[in-house]
Amino acid sequence: MSTQEPGADETPFEFPCSFPIKVFGPALPEFRVRVLALIREHVAEIDETAVRENLSSGGRYLSMTVTIEATDRAQLDAIYRALTACELVTMAL
């Protein structure tokens, strides 16, 4: 008997796939370092060309898009849990 909810493994993605992770937080050097470190805990390799950054118009906030090669839903869930638990991360999409 399965303890998972019906449809828990259902996802519109076919893995492996290229997946953009968007993260927002303060425009501090440690924000960038922390975000990449958290993602690297779950991804074998992040190509620096797969990281895009945009500074807010006031210069207070930084948005990062890190495109990874996602292997499965569990990997993505673990990445999002790590990012949202980080005190520097305002939002992760």
C-alpha positions, 0 to 999 in steps of 0.5 A, spaced: 500 500 500 502 506 497 503 512 503 503 517 497 497 522 495 494 520 488 498 524 483 504 526 488 509 524 482 505 527 477 508 533 473 508 536 467 515 535 465 519 530 462 526 528 466 531 530 465 530 537 463 532 544 463 529 547 468 530 555 470 530 556 478 528 564 479 530 566 486 529 574 489 533 577 495 537 583 497 543 585 492 548 583 497 554 579 495 553 573 500 546 572 497 549 570 490 554 565 493 549 562 498 544 561 492 549 558 488 551 554 494 544 551 496 543 549 488 550 546 488 548 541 494 543 538 489 546 539 482 552 536 479 554 542 475 552 549 474 555 552 468 556 559 469 553 561 463 546 558 466 546 564 471 543 570 469 542 576 474 538 582 474 539 588 479 532 592 481 531 599 478 533 601 485 539 597 486 536 594 493 534 587 490 537 582 485 534 576 481 537 570 479 535 565 474 539 559 474 538 554 469 539 547 471 539 540 468 533 537 473 533 529 474 527 528 477 521 532 481 524 530 488 531 534 486 527 540 484 523 539 491 529 539 495 532 545 491 526 549 493 526 547 500 533 549 501 532 556 498 525 558 501 529 556 508 534 561 507 534 567 510 537 571 505 531 568 499 525 573 499 522 568 494 524 562 489 520 560 483 
